[in-house]
Amino acid sequence: MEDLIGCGWVEEREGYQIIAMGKVIRQTAEELTDRYFFSPWSCLTQAELETLRDLLIRLRDGLS
């Protein structure tokens, strides 16, 4: 928490409170996480997504 305070993202006030800059950083991180996570899948067709889903289910079931 001290590091976050040092970055100016959080302040200690009746506990820890995220401040405006911290909210911007968090929102940016959330958006980038979504973009980086979903972008590899966005190029797949519906048929490819269904095949991937089926393969993942088979993998999961095989690991059980």
C-alpha positions as CSV (number, residue, x, y, z in Angstrom):
1,M,0.0,0.0,0.0
2,E,2.9,2.3,0.7
3,D,4.0,1.9,-3.0
4,L,0.5,2.9,-4.2
5,I,0.5,5.9,-1.9
6,G,4.0,6.8,-3.2
7,C,2.6,6.6,-6.8
8,G,-0.2,8.9,-5.9
9,W,-2.9,6.3,-6.6
10,V,-4.1,5.8,-3.0
11,E,-4.2,7.8,0.1
12,E,-4.5,6.8,3.7
13,R,-7.6,8.4,5.2
14,E,-9.8,6.3,7.5
15,G,-8.3,3.3,5.9
16,Y,-7.0,3.4,2.3
17,Q,-8.9,5.4,-0.4
18,I,-8.3,5.2,-4.1
19,I,-7.9,8.7,-5.5
20,A,-8.7,10.0,-9.0
21,M,-5.4,9.0,-10.5
22,G,-5.7,5.6,-9.0
23,K,-9.1,5.2,-10.6
24,V,-7.8,6.2,-14.0
25,I,-4.9,3.7,-13.7
26,R,-7.2,0.9,-12.6
27,Q,-9.7,1.6,-15.4
28,T,-6.9,1.7,-18.0
29,A,-5.6,-1.6,-16.6
30,E,-9.0,-3.2,-16.9
31,E,-9.5,-2.1,-20.5
32,L,-6.1,-3.3,-21.5
33,T,-6.6,-6.6,-19.8
34,D,-9.9,-7.1,-21.7
35,R,-8.3,-6.1,-25.0
36,Y,-5.2,-8.3,-24.6
37,F,-7.3,-11.3,-23.3
38,F,-10.0,-11.2,-26.0
39,S,-7.9,-10.1,-29.0
40,P,-6.5,-13.5,-29.8
41,W,-10.0,-15.0,-30.0
42,S,-11.6,-12.2,-32.0
43,C,-10.0,-13.4,-35.3
44,L,-11.7,-16.9,-35.0
45,T,-14.9,-17.7,-36.9
46,Q,-17.9,-19.0,-35.1
47,A,-17.1,-22.5,-36.3
48,E,-13.5,-22.2,-35.0
49,L,-14.8,-21.0,-31.6
50,E,-17.1,-24.0,-31.4
51,T,-14.3,-26.3,-32.2
52,L,-12.1,-24.7,-29.6
53,R,-14.9,-25.0,-27.1
54,D,-15.3,-28.7,-27.8
55,L,-11.6,-29.3,-27.6
56,L,-11.4,-27.4,-24.3
57,I,-14.3,-29.5,-22.9
58,R,-12.5,-32.7,-23.9
59,L,-9.3,-31.5,-22.3
60,R,-11.1,-30.6,-19.1
61,D,-12.9,-33.9,-19.0
62,G,-9.7,-35.8,-19.7
63,L,-8.0,-34.1,-16.8
64,S,-10.8,-35.1,-14.3
